[in-house]
Amino acid sequence: MRGEDTRWGGLDTRVGRGVICRFDRTRKAFYDRCQAGKEPGYPRFKSRRRWRSIEIPGASAAMLSEPGEGRWWRLRVKGVPSIRFTDRSGRLGAALSEGSWWNYG
């Protein structure tokens, strides 16, 4: 897909994996509900304005910039504008200082 579409070629491969992981979980949950005899519902399209999260499998701490004077952290991913966010609970900063950032969440 990256070779056929230049928009995907400009993104970090982990971003594409995150999209595929979300789609796979949605599809699996749908069929699990079907097999359980529940009303499955149907996955619905979400416009880009409705997304409030990003999933990057295999992300590294090097992608993060700690806040300097302000409270904003920055996440840098190839092909995506710098993402600015706050660590409201303080868990991310604590996980990074302990060296266990991969367990964040």
N, C-alpha and C positions, 0 to 999 in steps of 0.2 A: 504494500500500500504506500509506503514511503517513497518508493521509486516512481509510482504512477501519479501521485498528487504532491505538488511542490509545497503546499501548505503544511502537510504532515512531515515532509522532509526537513522543514525548518524548525521543528519542535524536538525537544528531548524525547528519546524513545520511552522514557518512564511515564511521560504524560499520556501517551497512547496506551500503555499498559494499564494505567489507572482507569481509563475510559472502558477498556475491555473488561477489567475486573468488575467494575460496577455493572456493566451490562450482563455479565455472566451471573452475578449474584441475583440480579433482578429476574433473569430467565429461570434460574434454579428455584427461586422462591415461588414463582408462578406455577411451575410444574409440581413442586412439593404440595402446594395448596390444592392443585387438581387431584393428585393421588390421595390426599387426605379426605377428599370428598367435600371440601369447603368451597365456598364461592371464591373463585380465584381472583376476580377483578382483572384488570388488564393494565400493563405498564403504560403510563401516559408520557407523552412528550413533555419535557421541561425546557422552556426557553432559557437562554443564557442568563437572563435576569433573575431566574428563580434559584440558581445554584449559589450556595453559600459556602461551599467547601471545595477543596481540590485534593485529589488522591494521587500520590506519587510513590508507587512501590519502589523500595530500594533507595529512598532519599538519603542524603548524607548531611551531616551537621555543617559541612562546608557550604551548603546552599543557603544557610541562614546568616544574617548579619544582626548582631545584637544591637539593641537601641543604645544610642550615645546619650545625648542630653535629653531627648524626648522619650516617649514610651513605645515608639513604633519599632517592631521587628521588621525585617525585610527577608523575603524568600526570593531567590533568583533561580530561574529555570530557563534553559535555552529556548528561545522562541516565544517566551511569554513575558509580558511586561512585569517589572518588579512588583511583587505582591506585598502590600503593607498590612500588618495586623498587630494587634495587641495581645499580650499574654495576661489576660485578666486574672486568672487564678494563680499565676506564678509557677505553674507546673513545668512549663517548658524551660524556663531559666534554671529551675532546680534540677531537672533531668540533665540538662547540658553540663551543669557544674559537677554533677555526680558521675558524668561519663556514660549515662544510660539513656541518652536521648532517643534511642530506638524504641524504648518502652513508653514513650510519651503517649498519653491518651488514656 
